[in-house]
Amino acid sequence: MKNPQAYKPALIIIDMINDFHFHHGKILAEKALNIIKPINELKTAFHEQDLPVIYVNDHYNLWKADLDTIMNHCRNPVS
């Protein structure tokens, strides 16, 4: 087993890219506004320390791992 000090943390950001087109989506979008700043602060801190930031998200039946395609799909007045 590796020395525990040899391990580095990673930040995993889960399901933050969303179109909010579902029942109660508008409510969730409003609640998500409360966590954007802390997540961005964590992300900045990880980048400053050259630590990995991993994004995990739904693909919205687009079946592509292309961030631009997913972002374009999710852009709307609610999101």
C-alpha positions in Angstrom: 0.0 0.0 0.0 1.2 3.5 -0.9 2.1 6.0 1.8 -1.1 7.9 2.5 0.9 11.2 2.1 1.5 10.1 -1.5 -2.2 10.4 -2.3 -3.6 13.7 -3.7 -7.2 14.8 -3.4 -9.4 15.4 -6.4 -12.5 17.6 -6.6 -15.5 15.9 -8.2 -18.2 18.2 -9.4 -21.4 16.3 -10.0 -24.4 17.3 -12.2 -23.9 21.0 -12.2 -24.6 21.4 -15.9 -28.3 21.2 -16.2 -31.2 22.4 -18.4 -33.7 22.3 -15.4 -36.5 21.2 -17.8 -38.3 18.9 -15.4 -40.8 19.0 -12.6 -39.5 21.4 -9.9 -36.6 22.3 -12.2 -37.0 26.0 -11.6 -36.9 25.5 -7.8 -33.7 23.4 -8.1 -32.2 26.1 -10.3 -32.8 28.7 -7.7 -31.3 26.5 -5.0 -28.3 25.8 -7.1 -27.5 29.5 -7.1 -26.6 29.1 -3.4 -23.8 26.5 -4.0 -22.2 28.0 -7.1 -19.9 30.4 -5.2 -18.5 27.7 -2.8 -18.0 25.2 -5.7 -16.2 27.9 -7.8 -14.0 28.7 -4.7 -13.1 25.0 -4.3 -12.4 24.7 -8.0 -10.1 27.7 -8.0 -8.2 26.4 -4.9 -7.7 23.0 -6.6 -6.5 24.6 -9.8 -4.1 26.8 -7.9 -2.6 23.7 -6.3 -2.5 21.8 -9.6 -5.0 19.2 -8.3 -7.5 17.5 -10.5 -11.0 18.8 -11.0 -13.4 16.1 -12.4 -16.8 16.9 -13.9 -19.5 14.3 -14.0 -22.7 15.0 -15.7 -25.7 13.7 -17.6 -25.5 13.6 -21.3 -29.2 14.5 -22.0 -29.5 11.7 -24.6 -27.0 13.5 -26.7 -24.6 10.5 -26.3 -21.6 12.8 -26.7 -18.8 13.6 -24.3 -18.4 17.0 -25.9 -18.8 19.8 -23.3 -19.8 22.5 -25.9 -22.7 20.3 -27.2 -24.0 19.7 -23.7 -23.6 23.3 -22.6 -25.5 24.5 -25.7 -28.2 22.1 -25.0 -28.5 23.3 -21.4 -28.5 27.1 -22.0 -31.9 28.6 -21.4 -33.4 31.4 -19.2 -33.8 29.0 -16.2 -30.3 27.6 -16.3 
